Amino acid sequence: MRGKDQLFEDGDVFGASDAELDNALKELSTGYVPNDMVRHREIIRGITINTIKSQRHIDRIEARNQKLTYIIIVLTSVSIILSILVFIFK
């Protein structure tokens, strides 16, 4: 598993797995930065990782919502068609 520094140096942070991002966040939250001049870099990395994870979560929710919307449309259509058929043949 790659560390946080390698993820950002390679520019592959956007393609990293959730486990790698979790590991990088763990490194960021438990590591010590002795130099105040580079501490902001670690803060920005943490914000970047959290943004990526949040966007992935939103994308998963949106995919589920699209599936549910499709199911609701199909069920509503079936219900309307059945109602019309019952009304016609009653």
Order of alpha helices (4+ residues) and beta strands (2+ residues): alpha-alpha-alpha
